[in-house]
Amino acid sequence: MNNKKFKKIIGWLHLWLGIPAGLTIFIVALTGSLLTFRDELEPILFKGDHIVEISSEKRLSVDSLLNSAQALYPKVKPGRLVLPEKANESVEVRLGKKKNLQVVFINPYNGKILYHGSYGGRFFPTVIALHRVLLLGEAGKIITGISCAICLFLVISGIIIWWPANKKAISQRFKIKWNASGKRLTWDLHAVSGFYLSFFLLVVTLTGLVWSYDWVENALFKIADGKARKEVEVENLNKGEGIKPGIYQRMVMQMNTAYAGSGTVTLYFPAKEGQAVTLQKERSANMMVVSDAAYFDSNSGILLKKIPFEQLSIGSKIRKLNLPIHSGSILGWPTKLLALIVALFTVSLPITGFLIWWRTGKKKKKVKPESKLVKAA
């Protein structure tokens, strides 16, 4: 098979796989651009829920804050509690499971409930659900997973199509000819911008596939660690023992002693009986934001195990950084801004791709009456 025929086949696949996946890619890229600066936008858009006045009064204990949230939903088990690094931000408590997940925002100084209600009904969680599953549950996860795999092929095939046939055409492939005809400009916007985005899109799609398919995640661990992922499960020391009062505040104090410095601390409550409570604390390391973990007996609050980020296997480190890499938060503002630009340009690719297909199809349908008569004769 010669090079010309190969590129023709790749072009055909690029077109007919891109058309059905285009709408999903458009939605995922658009919602991804909204989520890039979620941490910065949410306190601004929903200031009443997130921002509190710093008080000279001592902050309420973690146990007291959890009890306030639990009182609103007494029949629902808590899932996580987030203690933000910033002193002027509210404490977030999530209770329940995915389908019936509730969230409570509490002023840590006076215990005032700033908001409580469905977590999934809020703006950014809705955007996340649209980004991940198109608001269609398991069916949406299948669609986005397939579209993510197609996007990976489109990136690779796009590079092949873009690759110039000879040295003379190289200079034309690196720049957009803004004064060209509409057809040429559309092609340049699609092909040239697509080429510059290709490396970043490869990273975004590969990290997206880790969430979409278990076999991709398993392959990541086997390549990095030489073995499948092993979940960390830490059990309590004394099963059946009653929970001691003030236990969660003591856990947080021990966590801050084990891992010095400021940072957001998140408590993950066990879903199974007899399992330990997991605490994670974020910190900056080599310009990246990483998290250290510790496990505490859910009855007595005794520290059972510490796992700093540095002690994780290579596969576990990569998996933990998967979201920061995917979202662009890995190195803070610079990579977030880059992720936003990539997402917005990606939004344009299905549009320009559709216009190229539509104009090509329209041109093929145009047949002069004279040519028809000649052919008939």
N, C-alpha and C positions, 0 to 999 in steps of 0.2 A: 504493500500500500504506500503510494507516494504521499509526500507532505501535504499537497493540495487537497487530495481526497480525504486525508485524515482530518484536516482542519474543517472541511465541509461537513463531515459527520459530527465533529465536536460542536460546530456551529448549530447544526440541526438539533442536537440534544440540548444545547444551551438555551435555544429558543423555546422548545416544547416542554422543557422542564421548568423554565423560568416563568412561563405564562400561568400555570396553575398555582405555583408557589409565590407568585409576585404579590398578591394581596396580603398573604400572611406575613411575608417579609416586610412589606410596607407597614403593617400594624405593629409588628414586633420592633422594628427600628424606630418608629414614631414614639411608642410607649417607652422604649429604651432611652430615648433622648430626654423624656420627662423624668425618668428615674435617676438620671446621672447625678443631678444635684438635689436629690430628695432630702438628704440630711440638712442641707442649707435652706431649702424652700419650705419644708414642713413647719418649722418654728415661725416662719414669716406668714405663711398662708393660714396657719391655725394657731396663732399666737396665744389665744386664750386657753388652749389645751396644754401647751408646752412651756410657756414662759411664766416664771413666778418671780416675785420680789424677794430678793435675798434678805433674810431676817437675822437679827442678832440672837434670836431664840435658837436653842439647840434643835437640830433636826430630829424628827421623830425616828424611832427605831424601825428597822426593816420589818420586824414582826408586827408592829402597830400598823404600818402601811399595808401590809399584806392582809391583816385582819379587816381593815376598812374595805378593801376590795372584795374580800371573801364575804363580807356581810351583805353586799349587793347581790351576790350570786352564791348563796349558801350551798346549793346542790351541785356546784361545778368545781372541779379540781383546778388549782392554779397550774399554769404551764411554765411561765417565766416571769421574772421581775427584773426590770432594767433600772439600774442606778446610774444616771448619766454623769459624765465627768464634770460638766459645767454646773456650778452652784445655782444658777438661775433657771434650771430646767426641771420639769416635773418628773416624777417617778412613774414608770409605765408597768402595769401588771396585766398579763394576758391569762385568761382562764378558759377552760374548755378545750374542745378539739376543733379541727379544721372547719367542719361544716357548721359548728355552732360556737365559734371562737368569739369571746367577749374581751373588750379592752377597757381598762380604767386608768385615767391619768389623775395623779394625786399631788397636791402641794406638799412637799416633804417637811415644811416648817410648821404648818397648822393642820394638816390632814384634810384640807378641803378637797372634795371631789370636783375636779375641773371638767371631766367628761367621763361618761360610761355608756357603752352600747356595743353594737356589733362591730367587730374588727374588720370584717370583710366589706362592710358598707361604707367605710371611710374612703376618701379619694385615692390616696396612694396605694393602699392594699387592693383597691379595684383596678388601678393601673397595672399593678404587679400581676394580678390574676389575668388581665387581658394580655399582658406581655408573655406570660408563661403558658396559659391554657385557653386563651381567647374567650374566657368566661364560659367555657363549654365542658369543664370538668375533665374526666379521663379522655373523652373524645378529642377535646382541644389539645391535650397533652400529646396525643398521637399525631395530630395535624402539625403542631409546632415542631415536634421531633422530626417528622419526615421533611418538613420545610427547612429545618436547620441542616439536615443532611444534604438536601438539594442545594442549599445556599453554599455549602462547602464545595460541591461539584461546580456550581456556577462561578465561584471565585477562581478555581483552578482552570476551568475551561475558558473563562474570560481572559486569563493571562495568555493561554494558547492562541485564542482568536486575536488578541491584541498584538502578539509578537509579530514584528515586521517581517515581510518576506525577503527583503534585501536591505543592504546598508543605507541606500538612498532614502528609504522610508522611515528610518529610525528617528530622525529629528522631528518628523511630523507626529509621531506617536506620543511624544512627551509634553505636548502643549495643545491647548484648546484654541482653535481658530475662530475667534469671536466674530469676525466679519464674513464668515462663510455663509452659505445658504442654510436654510432651516434644517434640511435633511442632514447636511454635514455637521452642523453645530450640535444637533441632537445626538449624532453618533459620537462626536468628540466628548460631549458631556457624559455620555454613558461609558465609553471605552477608556478615555484618558483618566477621568476621575475614578473609575472602577479600578484601574491599574494602581493608582496611588493609594487607594484604600485596601488593596488586596491583602497586604501583610496583616493589617489590623483586623480585617474581616476574617482571616484565617484563625487568628487568636480568639476572636469573639465566637465564631461558630464552633471551634473545637471545645472551648470552655462551656458553651451551651449544650453540646452533645453529652457532656459529663452528667448533666441533670436529666437529659432526655432518655438515656439508655444505661441500664445497669452494666451491660457488657463493656461499654466504653470506660466507665468508672473502674471496673475490675481490670481492664487492660492497662489503665493508668498505673494501678498499684503493681501489677505484674511486671510492667516495664521498669518502673522506678525502684521497686523493692524486691522483685523476683518472686513475689508471693501475693496471694489475694489479701484484701483488706481484712483486718481483724478489729471488730468493734470493741471499744473499751467499756467494760461493764464492771462496776465496782459495787459489791454488796455491803450492806450494813454489818456491823459487828454483832449486835444483839437484836435478832429478829423478834418482833412482837413487843418490843419495849416502847412505852409511851413517849410522845414528843415532849421534850423539856421546854419550858417557856424561855423566850429570848434567844432561841437557838439560831435563828437566821442572822440576827445582828452579830452574834459571836462568829458565825461563819465568815461574814464580810470582814470583820476585824482581823481574823486569822488570814484571810485572803490578802488583805492589804499589808500584813506583816510579811507574808511569804513572798509577795511580789510588790516591792516598794514602788513609789511613784504614783502619779495620778493616772486615771484611765476609767473608762466606763466598765462597770462590773455588772454581769448578768448572771442571775440565778436560774438554773434549769431544774425544775422539780421532777422527780422520777415518775414515769408513767406506770411502772410496775411496783408492786409492794416489795419491800425489802431491798430496793436499790438505793444507792447513794444520791445525794444532791450534787449536781455539777455546777461549779462556778467558773466563769471565764472573765479575764480582765484584759482589756486592750492596752497596748503600749506601742510606742514607736521604736523601730529597730532597723538600722541601716536604711533610713528614709521610708520604710514600709510600716504599715500598721499591722501588728500581729497580735495574737491572743494567747495567753497562758491559761492553763486549766488546773483545777484542783477538785478533789472529790471528798465530800464530807458525809459522815454518818447522819442519815436523815432523822434519827431519833435523839442522839446525844450531841451532835454537832462536832464530833471529833474529826480532825483532819486524817483522812485515810491514805490519800495519794496525791502527789503533785506531778504534773507533766508540763514543764515549760515548753515553749514553742521549739526551742533549740534541740530538745530531746526527741522530738517527733521523727519518724522515718521520712525519707525523701518524698515518698508517695503521699503521706499524711500532710506534709508541709504544702505540697502542690495542691492537694485537695482543699486544704484550709484557705489557700490563696486563690482558689478558683473564682469565688465571687468577687473579691477585689480586682482581680485581673479582668474578669468579664465586664464589670461595671465601670472600670476605669479609676477606682478609688485607691488603687495599689500604692501610688506615690502622691496622693493628695490632689490639690487643685490642678497642677499641670496635666496629669493623666486624665483627670475628670474632664477638663476642657477638651483634650484630644478626643476622648470618648464621645463627647457631645457633638463635635465636628464630624466624626466618623458616622455617628448615628444619623445626623441630619443629611449627610451626603448619601447614605444608604437608603434613606427614604426616597430620594430622587431616582435611584437606579431602576426600580420597577416601573416608574412613570416613563422615563426615557426609553427603557427597553420596550415597553408597550407601544410607544410612539414609533419606534423603529419598525416593529412588527406590523403595525397598522398601516404605515406608509408603504412598506414593501408589498403587503397584500393588496392595497389599493392600486398600486402601480401595475401589478400583475393582472388585475381585473380589467384594466383599461385596454380595450382592443378596438381599433378603428374599424368602421363599417367597410371601408374599401378593402382592408386586409382580409375580412371575412369572405367577401365576394371572390377575391383572388383564390383563397383557399378552397372555396366551394367549386370554382371552375376547374 
